[in-house]
């Protein structure tokens, strides 16, 4: 759990994560043929709007009560309640339009944070 809450949420989008890995590999390559592959990766990243992912993840976490500092500290330093919010943020990040059934404890926690 050395990753930050923000990185955990961002890593939920496996397509984006894989494309970013491919981008790094292709950028490090000296093969001229990789230029075409890199262009395709950039095109896919644009289609999925990868540039806005960090902003979107940050907004979700802020909505769940995280501060900018809390988003960036290693998750191992967060309490169980905050880790639960990271899990909720991951679900909201991947499928923001879905309705979720919340337990009473989470509902009251979110109500106290004036999120709902």
CORZIUR-V111220 format. One record per residue. N is the residue number from 0. RES is the residue in one letter. PHI is phi in whole degrees, 0 to 359 (none if undefined). D_FIRST is the distance of its C-alpha to the first C-alpha in Angstrom with 1 decimal. Layout:
N_RES_PHI_D_FIRST / N_RES_PHI_D_FIRST
This chain:
0_X_none_0.0 / 1_X_274_3.8 / 2_X_282_5.5 / 3_X_283_7.9 / 4_X_301_9.3 / 5_X_299_12.2 / 6_X_292_10.6 / 7_X_299_9.2 / 8_X_292_12.7 / 9_X_298_14.4 / 10_X_291_13.0 / 11_X_296_14.6 / 12_X_278_17.9 / 13_X_295_18.0 / 14_X_295_21.5 / 15_X_297_20.6 / 16_X_299_17.7 / 17_X_294_20.2 / 18_X_296_23.0 / 19_X_294_21.1 / 20_X_295_20.4 / 21_X_299_24.1 / 22_X_300_25.1 / 23_X_297_23.5 / 24_X_296_25.1 / 25_X_292_28.5 / 26_X_293_28.5 / 27_X_281_28.2 / 28_X_284_30.9 / 29_X_259_34.5 / 30_X_280_36.1 / 31_X_300_38.3 / 32_X_293_37.9 / 33_X_286_34.2 / 34_X_298_35.4 / 35_X_293_36.4 / 36_X_297_33.1 / 37_X_296_31.3 / 38_X_298_33.6 / 39_X_293_32.8 / 40_X_297_29.0 / 41_X_300_29.8 / 42_X_297_32.0 / 43_X_295_29.4 / 44_X_298_26.9 / 45_X_291_29.7 / 46_X_299_30.5 / 47_X_273_27.1 / 48_X_57_27.1 / 49_X_296_23.9 / 50_X_295_24.9 / 51_X_265_24.5 / 52_X_299_21.0 / 53_X_295_19.2 / 54_X_297_21.9 / 55_X_299_21.8 / 56_X_296_18.0 / 57_X_297_18.6 / 58_X_297_21.6 / 59_X_297_19.9 / 60_X_297_17.2 / 61_X_297_20.1 / 62_X_296_22.1 / 63_X_266_19.6 / 64_X_101_20.0 / 65_X_283_17.3 / 66_X_266_18.7 / 67_X_302_18.3 / 68_X_293_16.5 / 69_X_296_14.0 / 70_X_295_13.2 / 71_X_255_12.3 / 72_X_279_10.4 / 73_X_303_6.7 / 74_X_300_5.5 / 75_X_297_5.1 / 76_X_270_8.7 / 77_X_268_9.8 / 78_X_286_12.0 / 79_X_301_12.3 / 80_X_295_14.9 / 81_X_289_13.0 / 82_X_294_10.2 / 83_X_297_13.4 / 84_X_294_14.7 / 85_X_298_11.9 / 86_X_298_13.0 / 87_X_296_16.5 / 88_X_298_16.1 / 89_X_297_15.0 / 90_X_295_18.1 / 91_X_291_20.3 / 92_X_292_19.2 / 93_X_280_20.3 / 94_X_226_23.3 / 95_X_294_24.4 / 96_X_276_27.9 / 97_X_285_27.1 / 98_X_269_27.8 / 99_X_241_25.3 / 100_X_270_26.4 / 101_X_256_24.6 / 102_X_290_24.8 / 103_X_301_26.9 / 104_X_298_24.1 / 105_X_292_22.2 / 106_X_301_25.5 / 107_X_294_26.6 / 108_X_298_23.4 / 109_X_292_23.9 / 110_X_297_27.6 / 111_X_295_27.1 / 112_X_274_25.1 / 113_X_58_28.0 / 114_X_268_26.1 / 115_X_258_28.4
